[in-house]
Amino acid sequence: MIKTITLAHGNGGAENNELIEKVFYKHFKNDILSKSEDAAVIEEGKLAFTTDSFTVSPLFFPGGDIGKLAICGTCNDLSMMGAKPKYLTCSVIIEEGFLTRELEKIVKSMKKELDINGAIVVSGDTKVVPKGSVDKLFINTTGIGEIEHKGISASALKEEMSILVSRDIGTHGATIFAEREGIKLTSTLQTDCASLYPEIKKLVDSGINIVALRDATRGGVSAVLNEWAKSSDVCIEIEEESIPVREEVRGICEMLGFEAVNLANEGTFLLAVAKEDEEKALEILQETHKTSRIIASVTNQYKGKVLLNSSWGTKRFLDLPTGELLPRIC
Amino acid sequence: MIKTITLAHGNGGAENNELIEKVFYKHFKNDILSKSEDAAVIEEGKLAFTTDSFTVSPLFFPGGDIGKLAICGTCNDLSMMGAKPKYLTCSVIIEEGFLTRELEKIVKSMKKELDINGAIVVSGDTKVVPKGSVDKLFINTTGIGEIEHKGISASALKEEMSILVSRDIGTHGATIFAEREGIKLTSTLQTDCASLYPEIKKLVDSGINIVALRDATRGGVSAVLNEWAKSSDVCIEIEEESIPVREEVRGICEMLGFEAVNLANEGTFLLAVAKEDEEKALEILQETHKTSRIIASVTNQYKGKVLLNSSWGTKRFLDLPTGELLPRIC
C-alpha cells in the first residue's frame, strides 16, 4: 500500500496508475471510469467529457503559456475520443499579488485556442489564496465535446495494425526543462503545444477508420503504447530508428538521462489504423507535420508488452515510465 | 483597472465580480457565460454544466472535509438550476508528502455524497507538485446535470414574490473560522455542508413554480440577494428579524466583525416563489430544517437594491460584501 504520495505518483507512468487505481478507481468505481480513456463517453455515446488541472512552471515558456496549455490539453483529450470540443469550464486558483496583466495575457491565450477549436467557456470559478498556498496560478479546464467518430478505443487494437506518430516527439518536455534550468541550447526549440482538433477533423473527414488515438502527454509515447498494449492485450513492436526526435531534444535527453519516448508532449498524438490505411493516414498527417512517421506495428509476440527494436539490432521491452519524471510539466 | 490580484478578488462579493467581468467575461464573452448563473444551461436546455475548485483550509472540519465540500459544491450548483447531478469529473492537485490515508478519507467522503446525489465520477486527473507549490491538496469538481425544472433564473424575480431561506445561516463560515483560530465555542456548531438535491427534488415534485434558486456560498445571503436584485432589476426587502441565525454564529460574527448575511454557507439556499406559493414552499423546506423562514419580498421601491428593515425599525441598503472576507473558505 502507498503510504505517502511522492512526485512519482504524478508522473503519468506506473506509480501514477497505481495511485489512481488504488485510491480513486477503488472508491469511484463505475463502467465509464474504468475504461480509462482520455475522455469519458456519456449520454449514449453522443458526448465526451474530460478534465485536466494545469500546474506548469514556468507559466510562460517558448511557444506557449499555461493558458494555451489548458485549452489545448482539454480540447485535445476530447479530440482524441473523436469529439469536437464544444463547451469548456475554466477554474483558476490565483496566489494573492499575481499581476492582472499576466492573468489577462493567459486569458487571451486561452481565447485564441478556444477559437481554433470552435469551443466556448460557459462556466468558471475564481479563487484567490494567500501567498504561499499556491505557486502563482493553477488552471482547471473541463470540457464537453460532441462525438463525430465513434468507437475510438484503447482496447480496439488488433494484430497487423499500424501505429503512427503525428510529429517529432519530446519538444514540450525538453522546452520546459531547458526553460526551468536556464539552458539556452537553441533559438528554435519550442513546445509542441497545439490544438489537435483541426488535424483530427481531417482524419475523420478522410473516411479512414481511426482505431485508437491518444496524445502523448505525461509519460510520453511509452505511456500511450504501454496502455494500448495492455488494454488491447496485444504486443506493440516499435522501430527505434523510425521515431522522429529533433537533435536539440536528443541533446537535452542526454543531459537529463531521459529517453525521448518518455518525455511529455502537448500537441503530438499516436494513431492506430489498419495496415491498409497507413499510407493514406501518413499522407494526411504529413500535410501538418513533415516529421510524422509510421513507428510501430501490432503483433501477438508478447501480449500486453511494447517491444523496442533498437537501432543496434537488439530488442528490449519498453516499459511504462517509472520514478520522478519532470514535475509540473503540465 | 485592477493591477494586482488581492484576496478581496476571491471574496464572492464586489471585487470578485469586478475581476470576473474585467478579465474573464471580457475575453470569453458569450451568451451562456454572461447569464452568470450557478451553472451554464447547454444542449438546448437539457443539461446544466458547472465547475468549482476547492482550496478550503483546514482540509477536515466539524461536519465535513474538502471531499464532501467538493461534491456538495458542484452538485448543489447543478441542483440550483433545477438539474439532477449526473456525471462529475474530479481533478486533484496534491503536495508531495501528503498521506494516502488522508487522501482516501477524502475520496470516501466524496463517494458518500455522490451516492446521495445519484451521480458518478467519470473522468479525473491527478497532479502531484513539489513541497511549497500547493498547500496540501486542492480539488476541482466539474459536473453535468439533467435539467428537471426549466426556467429557473436570477433574472425572473417580479414584484410581490417571496424569498425563503432553507435554514439558519452562516454556519460554514463560522465553523471554518472557529476551527482555524482554535476557538472552542461550542460542541454542536458544524458546517451546513450538505447535498441539496434531495430537498430540491421535493420542491420540484410538489409542483411549485421555482422562480429563482441559489445556494448562498461565498458572499453569503447578501451576495445572492444583490445578484438577484440586479439581474431582475427589482428591489428586495429583507426583514432582519426573520433571518434565522444560531447563537454560536452570532457570537462568532461579533468576534469577526462580520455580518451573518455575508458569511459563506455550503448547504443553505435561497428560493424565490410567487406569494401564493410561499406557505407551501415553507412547509416543504421545514420538513428538512425547522429553521427555514420567509425572509424577504420583492418590491419596486429601489430597483437593483436590497433594502434591510432592521430589528430597530430603521432601514438601510444591504450591499454586496466587499473587502477581504475569510480566504480559503471553500
Chai-1 contact restraints between the chains, C-beta under 6 A:
chainA,res_idxA,chainB,res_idxB,connection_type,confidence,min_distance_angstrom,max_distance_angstrom,comment,restraint_id
A,I2,B,T100,contact,1.0,0.0,6.0,A-B,restraint_1
A,K3,B,T100,contact,1.0,0.0,6.0,A-B,restraint_2
A,T4,B,G97,contact,1.0,0.0,6.0,A-B,restraint_3
A,I5,B,I94,contact,1.0,0.0,6.0,A-B,restraint_4
A,I5,B,F98,contact,1.0,0.0,6.0,A-B,restraint_5
A,I5,B,V128,contact,1.0,0.0,6.0,A-B,restraint_6
A,T6,B,E96,contact,1.0,0.0,6.0,A-B,restraint_7
A,L7,B,E96,contact,1.0,0.0,6.0,A-B,restraint_8
A,L7,B,V128,contact,1.0,0.0,6.0,A-B,restraint_9
A,H9,B,V128,contact,1.0,0.0,6.0,A-B,restraint_10
A,G10,B,K127,contact,1.0,0.0,6.0,A-B,restraint_11
A,G10,B,V128,contact,1.0,0.0,6.0,A-B,restraint_12
A,I20,B,T126,contact,1.0,0.0,6.0,A-B,restraint_13
A,V23,B,L103,contact,1.0,0.0,6.0,A-B,restraint_14
A,V23,B,E104,contact,1.0,0.0,6.0,A-B,restraint_15
A,V23,B,V107,contact,1.0,0.0,6.0,A-B,restraint_16
A,F24,B,G124,contact,1.0,0.0,6.0,A-B,restraint_17
A,H27,B,V107,contact,1.0,0.0,6.0,A-B,restraint_18
A,H27,B,K111,contact,1.0,0.0,6.0,A-B,restraint_19
A,F28,B,V121,contact,1.0,0.0,6.0,A-B,restraint_20
A,N30,B,I120,contact,1.0,0.0,6.0,A-B,restraint_21
A,I32,B,V122,contact,1.0,0.0,6.0,A-B,restraint_22
A,L33,B,V122,contact,1.0,0.0,6.0,A-B,restraint_23
A,A40,B,V122,contact,1.0,0.0,6.0,A-B,restraint_24
A,A40,B,S123,contact,1.0,0.0,6.0,A-B,restraint_25
A,I42,B,Y87,contact,1.0,0.0,6.0,A-B,restraint_26
A,F49,B,S123,contact,1.0,0.0,6.0,A-B,restraint_27
A,T50,B,S123,contact,1.0,0.0,6.0,A-B,restraint_28
A,T51,B,T89,contact,1.0,0.0,6.0,A-B,restraint_29
A,T51,B,S91,contact,1.0,0.0,6.0,A-B,restraint_30
A,T51,B,S123,contact,1.0,0.0,6.0,A-B,restraint_31
A,T51,B,D125,contact,1.0,0.0,6.0,A-B,restraint_32
A,T51,B,T142,contact,1.0,0.0,6.0,A-B,restraint_33
A,D52,B,D125,contact,1.0,0.0,6.0,A-B,restraint_34
A,S53,B,S91,contact,1.0,0.0,6.0,A-B,restraint_35
A,S53,B,I93,contact,1.0,0.0,6.0,A-B,restraint_36
A,S53,B,D125,contact,1.0,0.0,6.0,A-B,restraint_37
A,S53,B,K127,contact,1.0,0.0,6.0,A-B,restraint_38
A,S53,B,N140,contact,1.0,0.0,6.0,A-B,restraint_39
A,T55,B,I93,contact,1.0,0.0,6.0,A-B,restraint_40
A,T55,B,K127,contact,1.0,0.0,6.0,A-B,restraint_41
A,T55,B,V129,contact,1.0,0.0,6.0,A-B,restraint_42
A,Y87,B,I42,contact,1.0,0.0,6.0,A-B,restraint_43
A,T89,B,T51,contact,1.0,0.0,6.0,A-B,restraint_44
A,T89,B,T142,contact,1.0,0.0,6.0,A-B,restraint_45
A,S91,B,T51,contact,1.0,0.0,6.0,A-B,restraint_46
A,S91,B,S53,contact,1.0,0.0,6.0,A-B,restraint_47
A,S91,B,N140,contact,1.0,0.0,6.0,A-B,restraint_48
A,I93,B,S53,contact,1.0,0.0,6.0,A-B,restraint_49
A,I93,B,T55,contact,1.0,0.0,6.0,A-B,restraint_50
A,I94,B,I5,contact,1.0,0.0,6.0,A-B,restraint_51
A,E96,B,T6,contact,1.0,0.0,6.0,A-B,restraint_52
A,E96,B,L7,contact,1.0,0.0,6.0,A-B,restraint_53
A,G97,B,T4,contact,1.0,0.0,6.0,A-B,restraint_54
A,F98,B,I5,contact,1.0,0.0,6.0,A-B,restraint_55
A,T100,B,I2,contact,1.0,0.0,6.0,A-B,restraint_56
A,T100,B,K3,contact,1.0,0.0,6.0,A-B,restraint_57
A,L103,B,V23,contact,1.0,0.0,6.0,A-B,restraint_58
A,E104,B,V23,contact,1.0,0.0,6.0,A-B,restraint_59
A,V107,B,V23,contact,1.0,0.0,6.0,A-B,restraint_60
A,V107,B,H27,contact,1.0,0.0,6.0,A-B,restraint_61
A,K108,B,H27,contact,1.0,0.0,6.0,A-B,restraint_62
A,K111,B,H27,contact,1.0,0.0,6.0,A-B,restraint_63
A,I120,B,N30,contact,1.0,0.0,6.0,A-B,restraint_64
A,V121,B,F28,contact,1.0,0.0,6.0,A-B,restraint_65
A,V122,B,I32,contact,1.0,0.0,6.0,A-B,restraint_66
A,V122,B,L33,contact,1.0,0.0,6.0,A-B,restraint_67
A,V122,B,A40,contact,1.0,0.0,6.0,A-B,restraint_68
A,S123,B,A40,contact,1.0,0.0,6.0,A-B,restraint_69
A,S123,B,F49,contact,1.0,0.0,6.0,A-B,restraint_70
A,S123,B,T50,contact,1.0,0.0,6.0,A-B,restraint_71
A,S123,B,T51,contact,1.0,0.0,6.0,A-B,restraint_72
A,G124,B,F24,contact,1.0,0.0,6.0,A-B,restraint_73
A,D125,B,T51,contact,1.0,0.0,6.0,A-B,restraint_74
A,D125,B,D52,contact,1.0,0.0,6.0,A-B,restraint_75
A,D125,B,S53,contact,1.0,0.0,6.0,A-B,restraint_76
A,T126,B,I20,contact,1.0,0.0,6.0,A-B,restraint_77
A,K127,B,G10,contact,1.0,0.0,6.0,A-B,restraint_78
A,K127,B,S53,contact,1.0,0.0,6.0,A-B,restraint_79
A,K127,B,T55,contact,1.0,0.0,6.0,A-B,restraint_80
A,V128,B,I5,contact,1.0,0.0,6.0,A-B,restraint_81
A,V128,B,L7,contact,1.0,0.0,6.0,A-B,restraint_82
A,V128,B,H9,contact,1.0,0.0,6.0,A-B,restraint_83
A,V128,B,G10,contact,1.0,0.0,6.0,A-B,restraint_84
A,V129,B,T55,contact,1.0,0.0,6.0,A-B,restraint_85
A,V129,B,R328,contact,1.0,0.0,6.0,A-B,restraint_86
A,P130,B,P327,contact,1.0,0.0,6.0,A-B,restraint_87
A,S133,B,D135,contact,1.0,0.0,6.0,A-B,restraint_88
A,V134,B,V134,contact,1.0,0.0,6.0,A-B,restraint_89
A,D135,B,S133,contact,1.0,0.0,6.0,A-B,restraint_90
A,N140,B,S53,contact,1.0,0.0,6.0,A-B,restraint_91
A,N140,B,S91,contact,1.0,0.0,6.0,A-B,restraint_92
A,N140,B,N140,contact,1.0,0.0,6.0,A-B,restraint_93
A,T142,B,T51,contact,1.0,0.0,6.0,A-B,restraint_94
A,T142,B,T89,contact,1.0,0.0,6.0,A-B,restraint_95
A,T142,B,T142,contact,1.0,0.0,6.0,A-B,restraint_96
A,P327,B,P130,contact,1.0,0.0,6.0,A-B,restraint_97
A,R328,B,V129,contact,1.0,0.0,6.0,A-B,restraint_98
